[in-house]
Amino acid sequence: MMIESYWWTMTGLWVILLTVFVQNFIAAAAHGKSDHAVPGKLDDGLSHESFVFRSHRTFHNSLENLSVFVLPALLAIFVGVEAALLAALVWTYASARLIHMVLYYVIATEKNPSPRSYFFLAGWLATAALYVVVAMQLF
């Protein structure tokens, strides 16, 4: 059965989606606890020293990257990309995004590249590889 052969991929995609869901909650809670919080508006004066800013950026960065990875991963299933390869790419991306999240939460730096940048890059490389393997399967 197709779903069974892609079980590791599906669980990895679930972890990615759950990560973004948790990030949403953390960002909303941090913002809601801040002094003079206005729903839907972040203080323009905030920067990386603020957890409210970092949690907001972590969530939005994940949102910006979510469809760019998840949709091609689903396409990969439909076109029959080898299950183990796809699972490896999905779990590489999921792991990179989790580590990126933790580092963004705990390291307040304006420096670039920061430690989180390397895990952003790892997720980006997994995404690029995903596009290549889908293209190879299609063409």
C-alpha positions in Angstrom: 0.0 0.0 0.0 1.3 3.5 -0.9 0.6 5.1 2.5 2.6 2.3 4.3 5.6 2.7 2.0 5.6 6.5 2.7 5.0 6.2 6.5 8.3 7.8 7.4 7.6 10.7 5.0 4.1 11.2 6.3 5.3 11.2 9.9 8.1 13.7 9.0 5.5 16.0 7.3 3.4 15.7 10.4 6.3 16.8 12.6 6.9 19.8 10.2 3.3 20.9 10.5 3.2 20.3 14.2 6.4 22.4 14.6 4.7 25.3 12.8 1.6 24.9 14.9 3.6 25.0 18.2 5.6 28.0 16.9 2.3 29.8 16.3 1.2 29.2 19.9 4.5 30.3 21.3 4.6 33.5 19.3 1.0 34.3 20.2 1.6 33.6 23.9 4.9 35.6 24.0 3.2 38.6 22.2 0.1 38.4 24.4 2.2 38.6 27.6 4.2 41.6 26.4 3.4 45.0 27.8 1.0 47.0 25.7 0.4 44.2 23.2 -1.8 45.0 20.3 -3.3 42.0 18.5 -1.7 41.5 15.1 0.8 44.3 15.5 4.4 43.9 16.5 6.3 46.9 18.0 8.6 48.3 15.3 11.3 48.9 17.9 11.8 45.2 18.7 14.8 43.3 17.5 16.6 40.1 18.2 17.1 40.9 21.9 13.3 40.5 22.3 11.9 37.0 22.6 8.6 38.4 21.2 10.5 39.4 18.1 12.4 36.1 17.8 9.3 33.9 18.3 7.4 36.0 15.8 10.2 35.7 13.2 10.6 32.0 13.9 7.0 31.4 13.2 6.9 33.6 10.1 10.1 32.2 8.7 8.6 28.7 9.0 5.4 29.9 7.3 7.4 31.4 4.5 9.1 28.0 3.9 6.2 25.6 4.6 4.5 25.4 1.2 7.8 25.5 -0.6 8.7 22.2 1.0 5.5 20.4 1.9 3.8 20.8 -1.5 6.7 19.3 -3.5 7.0 16.6 -0.9 3.4 15.6 -1.6 4.1 15.8 -5.3 7.0 13.5 -4.8 4.7 10.9 -3.3 2.3 11.2 -6.3 5.1 10.8 -8.9 6.6 7.9 -7.0 9.9 9.2 -5.7 11.7 6.4 -3.9 10.3 6.2 -0.3 13.5 6.0 1.6 15.1 8.9 -0.3 12.0 11.1 0.2 11.8 10.2 3.9 15.5 11.2 4.3 14.9 14.6 2.7 11.7 15.2 4.8 13.4 14.2 8.1 16.5 16.3 7.2 14.2 19.3 6.6 12.2 18.6 9.8 15.3 18.2 11.9 16.9 21.3 10.5 13.8 23.4 11.1 13.5 22.1 14.7 17.1 23.0 15.5 16.7 26.4 13.7 13.6 27.1 15.9 15.4 26.2 19.2 18.5 28.3 18.2 16.3 31.2 17.2 14.5 31.1 20.6 17.7 30.9 22.7 20.3 33.0 20.8 19.7 36.7 20.5 22.1 37.9 17.9 22.0 40.4 15.0 25.2 38.6 13.6 24.9 36.9 10.3 25.6 34.1 9.8 24.4 33.1 13.2 24.3 29.4 14.3 20.7 29.2 13.2 21.7 30.2 9.7 23.5 26.9 9.2 20.3 25.0 10.0 18.3 27.3 7.7 20.8 26.4 5.0 20.4 22.6 5.8 16.6 22.9 5.3 17.1 24.9 2.1 19.5 22.3 0.7 17.0 19.5 1.6 14.3 21.6 -0.3 16.6 22.1 -3.3 17.4 18.3 -3.4 13.6 17.6 -3.2 13.0 19.7 -6.3 15.8 17.9 -8.1 14.5 14.4 -7.3 11.0 15.3 -8.2 12.2 16.8 -11.5 14.3 13.6 -12.2 11.2 11.5 -11.6 9.0 13.7 -13.8 11.5 14.1 -16.7 
